[in-house]
Amino acid sequence: MKEFIEILKKNDLLKVFEEPIDVDLEIAHLAYIEAKKPNGKALLFKNPVDKKLNKKYKFPVLMNTFCNELALNLAFGRDFNEVADEISKLTKMHIPTNFKAKMDFFMTLLSLKNVPPKRLKANKALYDYEILPSLEELPVLKTWEDDVGKFITMGQVYTQNLDKTQNNLGMYRLQISDKNELLMHWQIHKDGANFYHEYKNAGLKKMPVSIAIGGDPLYIWCGQAPLPKGIFELLLYGFIKKTPAKLTPCENGIFVPYNSDIVIEGYVDLEEFKIEGPFGDHTGFYTPAELFPVMKVEKIYAKKDAIYQATVVGKPPLEDKIMGLGTERVFLPLLQTSVPDLLDYKMPENGVFHNLILAKIDAKYPAHAQQIMHAFWGVGQMSFVKHAIFVDSKAPNLDDYNALIPYILNRFSVNKILISEGICDQLDHASPNACFGGKAGLDACEENETEELEILEDEKLLELFKSKIELINLKQFYKESKSPIVCILLDKKERILGLFEKLLDFKKHFRILVFLDANNKLENPYMLVWRVVNNIDAKRDIFIKQDKLCIDATAKSRLENYERVWPKQTDCTKSVIEDLILRNILEKNSELFEKFEIF
């Protein structure tokens, strides 16, 4: 990690803090705000402290490692688009028919010799590391005020299956529950959890696990890559770097990268669970306290000049935006092998990746988009996608939202909405059931015959609506399109379906209604999208009547037969921000704070 920090410095991508800064909220809040700046940098905290414990830590903390596209390319060692092109060529290889083609084929195969990781001998294992007595020596962060405690957020979790034929690298949050104990938050769909069940079904009581922190930042990116089951993520490292990842054995038999800054080894107790959470996660909401397996830490190694690497998750945009961009581009060619008519796709960061995907397809026949929707929902981690919008090849670029959104709205029809059900991310809070819920897809590939609306000014439409229902305010977006979006703020006292039915008296003035709670800001569409796609379950919250669409993006309760606890969103602690500003550590930026709803 020290080498990459020097690379960040040379490229003017690093901001260094010499003053003592608290691991309790302060470091995470600074990184959270920095990640939202258009020119944000990686942050190195040289003197982390815990004020409550009156403790100074030996190891600096690095945050926002993937601060922008340049940093991602530096981690890759080349342009990530070049990696995508290379994968695309591999997926299109054919049997060579002439001498040049045969040579090209041979050279391509030769270049793959460095893909598999290389295992070093045991005598090279962690030879220049010191042994730490407990997890208390690591500057582990508490990110949000309502987090139950401190969490390791960029730990590379290495596991292997029972017969040692498969290895896995995953990124799971790790709550510190004791000085030498962690809680392993692997979701039920993850490979680590699958290995866990293999060990448990075999009647064993322990499963070896090792956690690496730091080292080459590409390890982290590989850890979140959506590779097919059974493929070791560090194969991707070798493919990108053109040199194999070098692994060294821990005493528990698990192999980790030889240049890791910190290594935590031990085992998951297959018979012990503890309550983990709550934790403010990447959805921007707190996930609930639930039972998860306990990891017993047996040994902690650290380089004498180790850097502790962490990330902050919460409301977008954050560091995972850049990591997700790399994933989006690199995995497009692989996704196209399963969905050959897919031309491009985009995961908007305010859709927190799995909540909203835009896709451009080569639409060749009616219902082609619906066919691809089913393919999406059946392919690997794409199966977690809750909402997908499909456009044809003539559509604007998927990242040109100003042109794309009117294009979609001009082709909108309630008859082209497909509502289904399937698995969803375990962190999703909107679905009535953990891990599965409603999904919606929109086919916007063709123009449709639609009735022409009589568009009113916002004030006039508000006056009309108030004659039927109680509401606070409304705003129409994209009034120049055939299907403007009417966002309505209200203090909900009855089910939204009933309110929608009352407003159908004015159906000639609208096509799409979106209901939101009063705490939303109508002048901030970026955060409106974030809240809408987070807060809806398609089967429960999408209503279609008389060719009109209504979306209930309000918080749910027993009014909607919602039996789970609706979570709080992740907000910075205002007193912490004010103190950082007072100490001249953080610059006050009211416009940025308001745009991204910092408080």
N, C-alpha and C positions, 0 to 999 in steps of 0.2 A: 504493500500500500504506500510505503514511503516513496517509492519510485514514481507512482502515479501522481502523488501530491506534487512532486517536482514538475511533472508534465503539465499539471493544471496551472502551476505558478508561471511557467514559461509561456503559456497561452492566455495569461491574464484572466484565469477562471477561478481564482481562489481568493477568498477574503479570510484573513487571520485575526483571531481575537486573542489578545495576550492577557486581558483582565480575567479574574475569576468569574465564571458564569455557572449558574446552578443547573444541575442535571434534573432538578424538579421544575418542570415547565419552561424555564427560561431558554435553554438551548433549543428545545423543540419549537417554541414559539418563534424564535428568531429564524430558524430554518423554514418554518411554515410560511412566514411572510416573505422571506427571500425568494422562495420558489415561485411566488406569484408575480414577481417583478419580470418585465420583459427582458431585462439584462441580468437576471439573477446569477449568482455564482455559487460554487461550492464553499462551504464554511468549515474552517478548522479552529476548534476551540482548544487552545493549548493548556488551559488551566481549569478543567472542570472541577466543580466542588458540589458537595451536598450540604447546604446551609443548615438544614434541620439536624443532620448528624454531625455537623462541624467537622466534615471530612474533606480532605484534598485528595484527588486521584492522580496517580502517576501517569496514566495513559491519556493522550489527547483524544478528542472526539471529532470525527469527520462526518459532515452532513451534506446532503444535496450533491453527492458524487456525480450523478447524472444530471447536471444542472441545465444543459442545453444540448442541441444536436452535435455541436463540436465536441463536447465532452463524451458523448456516446461514440462518436467516430474515433476519438482518442482511445477509448476503452477497447474498441474493436481492433484498433491498429490499422484501420482503413474505413472507407465510407460504407455505412451499413447498406446502402443501395447496391453497392458492388457485390456484397454477400448475397443479396436477394437475386441479382442477375445470375450469379454463379449457380445458385440452387435451381433457378428457372432452367438454365441450360442442362443441368443434370437430369431434371424431370423430363426433358425432351430428347434425351440421347437415343439414337437409333443404331442399328447394326451398320458398321462402316462398309462402304462399297468401293472405296479406292484407297490408294496408298496414303494420301494425306489424311483422309478421314480415319484410317486405322492408326496413324501416328497420333492424331489428336485424341482419339479414344484411349490409346495407351497412356498418353501424358495425363489425361484426366484421371484415369485409374491410379496412376503413380502418385498424383497429388493427394490422394486420399489415404496414403500410407501413414500420415501423421495424425489422422483423426482419432484413433483409439488412445485413451489415456495410458501413460506409462507408469508402472508401479516401481518405485525405488526400493532398494533393499532395506531391511529393518534397521540396520546400523546407521542409516541416514535419517532415521525418524526423529524429528523434533530435537535435534542434537544441540541447538543453540538457544533453547528456550528455558525460561525459569518456571518453576512450579508455583502457582498461586494457591493460597490456603482456602479461598472461598470465592464465590461470586461477588461478594461485597467489595472486592478489590477492583471490579470493573465499573466504569462510569455509565452504568445502564440508566436510561432515561425514563422519567415519567412524562408522558406527552400531554395528556389532557387532565383537567381538574378532577373529573369524575372517573378517570381510570382507577382501577382497584389498586394499582401499584406500578412497579417498574417492569418494562417489557423489553426484551431483546427483539429488535425489529428488522435487522439485516443479518440474521444468522443463517448460514448455509447448513441445512440439516441433511446429513449423509446417513443413509440406511441401506440395508441389503435384504433380499428375501431369504427365506429359511435355508435353501440349498446353495446360497451364495452365487447363483447364476445371474442375478439381476441386481444392479446398483441404482440408487436414486439420489438425486439432489433436489431438495425442495426448500421453499421459503415459507416457514410457518412462524407466526409470532410465538414468543416464549415468555411466559410470565414467571418472574422470580417469586417463588412461594416460600423459600427458606434459603439459608446461606449457601446450601449445596443441593438445591432442588429447583426444578423448572416444571412448568405445566406445558404440555405439548399440544398446541392448537392445530392439529391436522384435521381437515374436514373429511367427511366420510367418502368423498369422491377421490381423494388423493392417494398416490402410490404408497406413501408412508403408512397411511391408515390400512391399506390393503396388506402390506407386509406385516403390520401389527396383528391382523386377524390370522395370517398364516402361522405366526408363532403361537398365538393363543389357541388356535384349533389343534396345534400339535401337542398341547398340554404343557408348554414351557411357561416359565414364570418371568423370564427376562428377555428383552430384545435390545441388542446393542445399538447405540446411536452416538454419533459424534457431530459436533457443531463447530464449524469454522467461521471465524469473523475476520474480515479484511483480506489481505492478499490481492491478487489481480482482480480488479472490479468486474471483469468479464464473467468471473464465477457467479457473481450475483445475478447478472443478466441471464445467464444460462439457467440459473435456478428457477426463474419464473417463466421460462420458455415453455409453451404448450406442446411439448413433444408427445408423440403417441406412447401409450403405455408400454413399458418394458425397455425403452430406449434411454440409456444413461445420458443425462443432460450435458456432461462434460465431453461427449462426442462432438457436440456443437462447438465447444471451445476449440478443439483441435481443428475442426473444419474452418472456423473463422480465422484463427491465428496461424494456421499452417504449421503448427508445432504442437505436440501432444501436451495435455495437462499432466504435470508430474505429481504423482500421489505418493504419500508416505503412510505407513500403517500406524494406527493407534494401538494401544495395548488391548482394546476390546475387539480388534480384528477389522475395524472399519477403516477405510482409506480416505484421507483428506488431502487437499493440495499442500505440497511441501512448504510453500511460501506464505501460508496463512499467518496472520498476525497473532491470532488467539485461537486456541482449540479447546473445546469443552468436550470431554468424553465421559461416557457412562452408559446407562441402560434405562429403558422404559420398563417400569414395573407393570406387568400385564394384569395385575390384580388390584391395582390401586388407582383411584380417581379422586380428583379434587375439583372444587368449584373454581373455574377460570373466568376472568372478566369481572365486570364490564370493561370494554376497551373501545376507544374511539377509532374506528377502522376506516379503510379507504373509501367506503361509501359516503363518508361524512357524517355518519351516525354511530352512536354507541351500540355495539353488539351485546347481547344479554349475557349474564353470568350462567354458565353451563358446566357440566362435568366433562373433564378431559383427562387423559392419561398423565401420570406423574413420571418425570425423568429424574433419576438419581444421578447426581454428578459425582464421579469418582476421581477425576483429575482435571486440572485446568492448566494449560501451558500458555505462556505468553512470551513473545519476543521482548528483549530488553527495551527496544525502541518501538514497541507495538503501537498501532493506531486503532482505536475502537471505532468501527463504522456503524452508523445508524441511519435510519430514515424516519420521516414523519408522514403519517397518512391522516386524511381528513377530507374536508371539502376541497374540490379541485380549484385551480390546477396545482399539482404538486410534482415531485420528482418522478412519480410513476407515469406521468404524462410522457416523458421522454423515453423511459424504458418501454412503455406501451407502443410508442411510435416505432421503435426498432423491431419489436415483436410483429407489429402490423405489417411492416414492409418485408421483413425476412420470411414471414410465414405465408405471405400471399401465394407464392408459387406452389407451396405444399398444399394449401387449401384448394388451389385450382386443379390439383390432381383428382380431388373428390368432387369438385364442382367446376367442370371444365368451361362452362359458360359464364363464370364469374370473371369480370374484367378488372374490378378493383373493389376495395372496401375501406371503410374509415370507421375508427372507433373514437368519436368525439370525447375529449377528456371530461366534459361536464355530463356525459352519460356514464361516467365511471366504468367504461369499457363494456361490461357485460349487460348494462341496462339499455344501451342504444347502439345499434350498428347501422351504418349506411352502406349500401352495396349497389354497384353498377354492374349490369349483366347484359349479355348479348341475347336480348329477348327475341325468340324466334317464332313463338306461337302463343295463343291465349293460355293463361294460367301458368306460363313458364316460370314467372316469379314465385308463384305459390309452390311449385315443385322444388325450387331452390330453397325456399323457406324451410321445407321439411328436411332438405339435405343439411342446411346449416344446423338445425336443431338436433341432428344426429351425428355430428362430426366433432369428436374430442371435446375441447373446452368451449367450442362454439355452441355446444348444447346448453351452456349456461345463459346464452343471450335471451333477454326478456322481450326486447322490442327491436324490430328490423324494418327498414324502409328500403325498397328496391326501386331503382330507376333504370332506364334503358341507356344504350350506348351514346345517344345524342345529348344526354344530360350534361350540365356543367361539371367541372371538376368537383370531386366530393368534398374538398376542403374550401371551396368557394361558396360559403354559406349564403352570402348575399344574393347570389344567382341561383343556388340550388334550392333553397327553401321555396321561393315563388314557383319554381319549376315543379316542385312536388305538389304544392297547393293548387296549381292550375290543372293537375291531373288527379286530384283527390276524388275518391268516391267511397262511400261507406260500403258499397258492394264489393270493393277490392280489399277489404280488411279480413284477414284470417286470424281467428282467435283459437288458440290451442292450449295445451297444458304439458308441462314437462319438468325436468329437474331445473333447479336454479341454485345460484350461489348460496351457501349456507349462511352467508352474512346478510342476505336479503331480508329486509324486515317487513315488506309490504304483503308478501304472500301469507295466506291464513295458516299455511303449514310450512314448517321448516324444511328447506331443501327441495320443495317442488311447489309449482304454482302456475298461474296463467301466463301466456305468451301472446304477443300480437305481432303480425306482419302486415305491411301495407304495400300493395302493388301499385306503384306510380309510374308504370312503364308506358301506359297508353293514355291518350286524351279521352275524356269521357263527356258525354252529353249531360250537362247539369243545368238546373234552373238558374236563371240570373237573379242575383240577390239585390235587394235595395239597401245599400250600405248607408248607415247613418253616422253622424259624428258621435264620438264617445259620449258626450254629455247628453245627447238626445236618446241614445240607446240606454244609458244608465237610468234616465228618467222613466223610460218605458218599463225596464226590468224591475225598477223599484215599485211600480204599480202592482206587481205580482208577488215579489219575494223580497226578503230583507237581505241587502248586500251592502258592502262598504264602498267598493269602487270597481271599475272595470277598465280594461284597455284592449283595443283591437290591434292586432299585429298583422302586417301584410294586407292592408285594406285594398291595395291595388290588384291583388290576386283574385281568382275565382272563389277561393275558400279562406277568407280571413279567419284568424284564430282569436276568439274572444276570451280573455282571461278575466275571471271574476274573483274578487276577494270577498270573503264573508266570515262571519262568526257562526259556524255551523250549529244549528239547533235541531235539524231534522235531516233525514236521508237525502242525499243529492239527487237521487232519481226523481223524487217528488218535486223538487225545485225545477229540474229539467223539464218535466212534463208541464209544469205551469208556464214555462217560458216558450213552449211550442206555439202559443198563441201569436208569437212574434217571429215565427220561423222564416218568414220572407227576408228577415234582416240578418240571419246568421246561418252558418253551416257547422261550425265547430265551437263548442263551449268547453272551457277548462276551468274547473272550480278549485280554488286554493284557499288556504287559511289566511287569516288577517296579517300574519307576520311576514308575508311575502312583499316584495317591492316590485311594482309593475314596471318601473323604469329600468329593471335589471333582468333582461331576458336570459342572460347566461345562467344566472342562478335559478331562474324559473324553470328552465329545462332540466337542470340538475335535480330540482325538487320533484318535478312531475314524474320523471322516469324512475326515481327512487321510490315514490310513494304509491305507485299503482300496481295492482294485480289485474291483469287484463280480463280475467273471467269475472271478477267482482266489480271492477271500477270503470269499465267501458260500457256505455249504453248507446244503443242505436234505435232511434224512433223517427219515423216519417222522413227518412233519408238525412237525418241530422245525427251528429256525433256529440256525445257528452263524455268528458273524462273527469272522474273524481280524484283529484290529487291532494285531497285533504288528509290530515291524520285520521287514522281509523280507531274505532272503539267498539264497545258492545252494540252501539247503534247499528253497525254493519255486521254484527255477530263476529267481530274480531276478538279473539280470546287471548292473544299474546299481548305483551306490554309494548306499546308504541315507544320507540326510543327517542332520546334527546339527540340533537345534532351537535357536532363538535364545534365549540366556540372557544376562542382564546379567553383566558382569564384577564379581564380588563385591568385589574390592579397590577398584574405582572407586566403587561405591555406599557402601562403608564410609568412604572418604575424603570423599565429598560430605556424609555425615552428620557426620563429625568436624569439618568446616569450617562446620557449621550452614547449609549450602545446601539440604540435603534432610532432611526429617523422617523419622525411623525409623518405619515402619508395618508391623510384623511380620505383622499380619492380612492386609493387602493384598498384601504380598510373597508370603505363602504361598498365598493364594487364586488369584493369577494366575501362580504359579510363576516369580517374577522371576529366581531363580537356577537 
